[in-house]
């Protein structure tokens, strides 16, 4: 009797364990089950979705889409550490999956693990070189690190300038209008420009047409700017402009080389050449810039060897405060000294091109640059004031107020 009871208990145990084993063994169509789990996840039934996804993975452990969705549902429920394990599993076996890299980096951003997010972005960029989506996520991590005043090495805190407003936007039209009003002698001057910006893997190319009305005289200038990339830490600026109008220089040539340095520094060196009907001017320039946290600080000198063996010298300083991203900021500029690139004026009732007279001047300008709500576009508004010596009356100054609006359409 006891033996029979023993046999019955063993038989019952085997039936129960066999039944449980059959219940945990996945026997369905993984693709169909994945679609069901996805619908559950998007319907906020994430626990049920995870049960289905785990069931699929019990038989198909390398099904990337299934494990990625499982990790995402964990991220949505703020279970960042568990999600990280799954992202790491996928990346270990497939380093070229952009969707997983993006999800993994966002998981760390949501968890406020900005150092980890930055590290993942850098790793992803090793495989997916210059991917703009990863670059933008990298910038987000950098900005958050700066906000938190993290002690992460500042050499990684320089915002990448290769990112556009949206990773898919490669084209832009820039419209600029400007008016300048004087407190004495001169009438209001106005200017308008239209430019097309094309972003390529080699850098930006920007052809521009400039129109200006000064002293009741109209003029048009044609300009081409380029910012070629020269590696991960270097880029250049090249510019040429031509005009047959007397209110613009006949030729204007510019070039500059930029180099990123440790400690969030950037340095550049370059020159500008201006050719007029009767005179020419060469201006040497450069810049020293620093990105401390959410700020950008820059100093730019202009040096011009004059014909009488003297040297004219001017300075321009920029202080910028970034807001939510690199396209939303407040910018203040201040300059002073003697510069050959000043507003066009007259002497003895004769119209001059961009003045190459070395006149004392001071100027300041405030700019608010921001993205337009519910669009992909950018708007910048500038208000500036200039105090400059009169050409025909040394030591006497005029004041000028400048207003400028620039709108950038991106697509």
C-alpha positions in Angstrom: 0.0 0.0 0.0 2.8 2.4 1.0 4.6 1.4 -2.2 1.6 2.2 -4.3 1.2 5.6 -2.7 4.9 6.3 -3.3 4.5 5.4 -7.0 1.4 7.6 -7.2 3.3 10.6 -5.8 6.2 10.2 -8.1 3.9 9.9 -11.1 2.0 13.1 -10.0 5.3 15.0 -9.7 6.4 13.9 -13.1 3.1 15.0 -14.7 3.3 18.4 -13.0 6.9 19.1 -13.9 6.3 17.9 -17.4 3.3 20.2 -17.8 5.3 23.2 -16.4 8.1 22.4 -18.9 5.7 22.4 -21.7 4.2 25.7 -20.6 7.7 27.4 -20.5 8.9 26.0 -23.9 8.1 28.4 -26.7 6.5 26.7 -29.6 4.9 29.6 -31.6 5.9 31.8 -34.6 8.4 34.4 -33.3 7.6 37.0 -35.8 3.9 36.9 -35.1 4.5 36.9 -31.4 6.8 39.9 -31.7 4.0 41.9 -33.5 1.6 41.0 -30.7 4.1 42.0 -28.0 4.8 45.3 -29.9 1.1 46.1 -29.9 0.8 45.3 -26.2 3.8 47.6 -25.5 2.4 50.5 -27.4 -0.9 50.0 -25.6 0.8 50.5 -22.3 0.6 46.8 -21.4 4.3 46.6 -21.0 4.4 43.8 -18.4 2.4 41.5 -20.7 4.6 42.5 -23.6 7.7 41.7 -21.6 6.3 38.2 -20.7 5.7 37.5 -24.4 9.2 38.8 -25.4 11.0 36.8 -22.8 9.1 33.7 -23.9 10.3 34.3 -27.5 13.9 34.8 -26.3 13.8 31.6 -24.4 14.1 29.8 -27.7 15.5 32.6 -29.9 18.0 34.4 -27.7 19.7 36.3 -30.6 16.5 37.8 -32.0 17.7 41.4 -31.9 14.3 43.2 -32.5 12.7 41.2 -29.7 15.5 41.9 -27.2 15.6 45.6 -28.3 11.9 46.0 -27.7 12.2 44.3 -24.3 15.0 46.7 -23.4 12.9 49.7 -24.5 9.9 48.7 -22.4 12.3 48.5 -19.4 13.6 52.0 -20.2 10.0 53.3 -20.5 9.3 51.9 -17.0 12.6 53.5 -15.6 14.2 50.1 -15.1 17.4 51.5 -16.7 19.9 48.9 -15.2 17.9 46.0 -16.5 17.5 47.7 -19.9 21.3 48.3 -20.0 22.0 44.5 -19.8 19.9 43.8 -22.9 21.4 46.7 -24.9 24.9 45.5 -24.0 24.0 41.9 -25.1 22.9 43.2 -28.5 25.8 45.6 -29.1 28.2 42.8 -28.2 27.0 40.7 -31.1 26.0 43.5 -33.5 28.0 46.8 -33.3 26.5 48.2 -36.5 22.8 48.4 -35.3 22.1 52.2 -35.2 18.7 51.8 -33.6 20.2 49.9 -30.7 23.0 52.4 -30.2 20.4 55.2 -30.1 18.2 53.4 -27.6 21.1 52.5 -25.4 22.4 56.1 -25.3 18.9 57.4 -24.6 18.5 54.9 -21.8 21.6 56.4 -20.1 20.4 60.0 -20.7 17.0 59.2 -19.1 18.9 57.6 -16.2 21.0 60.8 -15.9 24.2 58.7 -16.4 25.6 61.3 -18.7 29.2 60.0 -18.6 28.0 56.6 -19.7 25.9 58.1 -22.4 28.9 60.1 -23.7 31.0 57.0 -23.6 28.4 55.0 -25.6 28.1 57.7 -28.1 31.8 57.8 -28.7 31.9 54.0 -29.0 29.1 54.1 -31.5 30.8 56.7 -33.6 33.9 54.4 -33.9 31.7 52.0 -35.9 29.2 54.4 -37.4 31.6 57.2 -38.2 30.2 60.7 -38.3 26.6 59.6 -37.9 24.7 62.8 -37.2 22.1 61.1 -34.9 24.9 59.8 -32.6 26.7 63.1 -32.8 23.5 64.9 -31.7 23.1 62.5 -28.8 26.7 63.0 -27.9 26.1 66.8 -27.8 23.1 66.2 -25.5 25.2 64.3 -23.1 27.9 67.0 -23.2 25.4 69.7 -22.5 23.9 67.8 -19.6 27.4 67.1 -18.2 28.1 70.8 -18.4 24.8 71.7 -16.7 25.6 69.3 -13.8 29.2 70.7 -13.7 30.5 67.2 -13.9 34.2 66.6 -13.4 34.4 64.7 -16.7 37.5 65.7 -18.7 36.8 69.0 -20.4 38.6 67.9 -23.5 35.3 66.1 -24.4 33.1 69.1 -23.8 33.5 71.0 -27.0 30.2 70.8 -28.9 30.6 69.2 -32.3 29.8 71.7 -35.0 29.0 69.0 -37.5 25.5 68.6 -36.2 22.6 70.3 -37.9 19.2 71.0 -36.4 17.9 67.7 -37.6 20.1 64.8 -38.8 18.1 64.6 -42.1 18.4 68.3 -42.9 21.1 69.0 -45.4 19.8 72.2 -47.0 18.9 75.7 -45.7 17.9 79.1 -47.1 19.1 82.0 -45.0 17.4 85.4 -45.3 18.9 88.4 -43.6 17.7 92.0 -43.4 19.5 94.9 -41.7 19.0 98.6 -41.1 21.4 101.1 -39.5 20.4 104.5 -38.3 22.8 107.4 -37.4 22.4 110.2 -34.9 24.2 112.7 -37.2 25.5 113.3 -40.8 24.4 110.1 -42.4 21.1 108.8 -43.6 19.8 105.3 -42.7 21.5 102.5 -44.5 19.9 99.1 -45.3 21.1 95.7 -46.5 19.5 92.4 -47.5 21.1 89.0 -48.2 20.0 85.6 -49.3 22.1 82.5 -49.0 21.8 78.8 -49.7 23.6 76.4 -47.3 24.4 72.9 -48.3 25.8 70.5 -45.7 28.0 67.7 -47.1 30.3 65.1 -45.6 33.1 67.4 -46.6 31.7 70.5 -44.8 29.3 73.3 -45.5 29.1 75.3 -48.7 27.3 78.7 -48.7 26.8 80.9 -51.8 25.3 84.3 -50.9 24.0 87.4 -52.7 24.3 90.6 -50.7 22.4 93.8 -51.6 22.9 97.1 -49.9 21.7 100.7 -50.2 24.0 103.4 -48.9 24.0 107.1 -49.6 21.2 106.5 -52.1 23.4 104.1 -54.0 22.5 100.4 -54.6 25.1 97.7 -54.8 25.2 93.9 -55.2 28.0 91.6 -54.0 28.4 87.9 -54.8 30.0 85.7 -52.2 31.0 82.1 -51.7 31.9 80.6 -48.3 33.1 77.1 -47.4 33.9 75.3 -44.2 35.9 72.2 -45.2 36.5 69.5 -42.6 40.1 68.5 -42.2 39.8 65.7 -39.7 38.1 65.3 -36.3 39.9 68.2 -34.7 40.5 70.6 -37.6 38.4 72.5 -40.1 38.9 75.6 -42.3 37.1 78.7 -43.6 37.5 79.9 -47.1 35.7 82.9 -48.7 35.6 84.9 -51.9 33.4 87.8 -52.8 33.1 90.0 -55.9 31.3 93.2 -56.8 31.4 95.8 -59.5 29.6 98.3 -57.2 31.4 101.2 -55.6 29.9 100.5 -52.2 31.6 97.1 -52.0 35.2 96.1 -52.4 36.0 94.7 -55.9 37.4 91.5 -54.4 37.3 90.2 -50.8 39.2 87.0 -50.0 39.4 85.3 -46.6 40.9 82.1 -45.2 41.3 80.6 -41.7 42.4 77.4 -40.1 40.7 76.1 -36.9 42.1 73.6 -34.5 40.5 72.0 -31.3 42.8 71.8 -28.3 42.5 70.1 -24.9 40.6 71.8 -22.0 37.7 72.8 -24.3 39.9 75.3 -26.2 39.9 76.1 -29.9 42.5 78.3 -31.8 42.5 79.7 -35.3 44.7 81.8 -37.6 43.8 83.4 -40.8 43.8 86.6 -43.0 41.4 88.8 -45.1 42.4 90.6 -48.2 40.3 93.5 -49.6 40.8 95.1 -53.0 39.4 98.5 -53.9 39.7 100.7 -56.9 42.6 102.7 -55.5 43.7 100.9 -52.4 44.1 97.4 -51.0 44.2 96.1 -47.4 45.4 92.9 -45.8 44.1 92.1 -42.4 45.6 89.3 -40.2 43.3 87.7 -37.7 42.7 84.6 -35.6 40.8 83.6 -32.5 41.1 81.9 -29.2 37.9 80.3 -28.0 36.8 78.4 -24.8 33.8 76.3 -24.0 33.3 76.4 -20.2 30.1 74.5 -19.5 27.1 76.0 -21.3 29.2 79.1 -22.3 31.3 80.0 -25.3 33.9 82.7 -24.9 36.0 84.0 -27.8 38.6 86.7 -28.4 39.5 87.7 -32.0 42.2 90.3 -32.9 42.5 92.1 -36.2 46.0 93.3 -37.2 46.7 95.5 -40.3 50.2 96.8 -41.3 49.5 100.3 -42.6 51.5 101.9 -45.4 53.2 104.3 -43.1 54.8 101.3 -41.2 52.3 101.7 -38.3 50.0 98.9 -37.3 46.2 99.2 -36.8 44.8 96.9 -34.2 41.3 96.0 -33.1 39.7 93.4 -30.8 36.4 91.6 -30.8 35.1 89.6 -27.8 32.1 87.2 -27.8 30.3 85.7 -24.8 27.5 83.2 -25.5 25.2 81.4 -23.1 23.7 78.2 -24.5 20.1 77.4 -23.5 18.5 74.1 -24.2 20.8 73.2 -27.1 23.4 74.8 -29.5 20.7 76.5 -31.6 19.2 78.4 -28.7 21.5 80.9 -27.1 22.1 84.5 -26.0 25.1 86.2 -27.5 26.9 89.4 -26.6 29.7 90.9 -28.7 31.9 93.8 -28.0 34.7 95.3 -30.1 37.1 98.3 -30.0 40.2 99.6 -31.7 41.2 100.6 -35.2 39.9 98.4 -38.0 40.0 98.7 -41.8 36.7 96.8 -42.1 34.3 99.5 -41.0 31.0 100.8 -42.4 31.2 102.5 -45.7 31.3 106.3 -45.4 32.0 109.4 -47.5 34.8 111.9 -47.5 34.5 115.3 -49.2 31.2 114.1 -50.7 33.0 111.2 -52.4 31.6 107.8 -51.8 34.2 105.3 -50.3 34.2 101.5 -50.4 34.5 99.7 -47.2 36.7 102.2 -45.4 40.4 101.4 -45.1 40.9 104.5 -42.9 42.0 103.6 -39.5 39.2 105.1 -37.4 38.7 104.6 -33.7 35.5 102.8 -33.0 33.7 100.8 -30.3 30.7 98.6 -30.9 28.5 96.2 -29.0 25.7 93.8 -30.2 23.2 91.5 -28.5 21.8 88.5 -30.3 19.0 86.0 -29.4 19.2 82.9 -31.5 16.4 80.4 -31.2 14.5 77.6 -33.0 11.0 78.5 -34.1 8.3 76.5 -32.3 6.8 73.6 -34.2 9.2 74.1 -37.2 12.7 73.0 -38.1 13.8 76.7 -38.7 16.0 79.1 -36.8 15.4 82.8 -36.1 18.1 85.3 -34.9 17.5 88.9 -33.8 20.3 91.3 -33.3 20.4 94.8 -31.8 23.7 96.7 -31.9 25.2 100.1 -31.2 28.4 101.6 -32.7 30.4 104.6 -31.7 32.9 105.6 -34.4 35.1 108.6 -35.3 34.0 110.7 -38.2 36.2 110.5 -41.3 36.4 114.2 -42.0 36.4 115.4 -38.3 39.1 113.6 -36.1 38.1 113.1 -32.5 34.4 113.7 -33.3 32.2 110.6 -33.1 28.8 109.5 -34.3 26.5 106.9 -32.9 24.7 104.3 -35.0 22.0 101.7 -34.0 21.8 98.5 -36.0 18.9 96.1 -36.1 19.2 92.7 -37.9 16.9 89.8 -38.4 18.0 86.4 -39.9 15.7 83.6 -40.7 16.9 80.1 -41.6 14.6 77.6 -43.4 15.9 74.1 -43.0 15.0 71.0 -45.0 
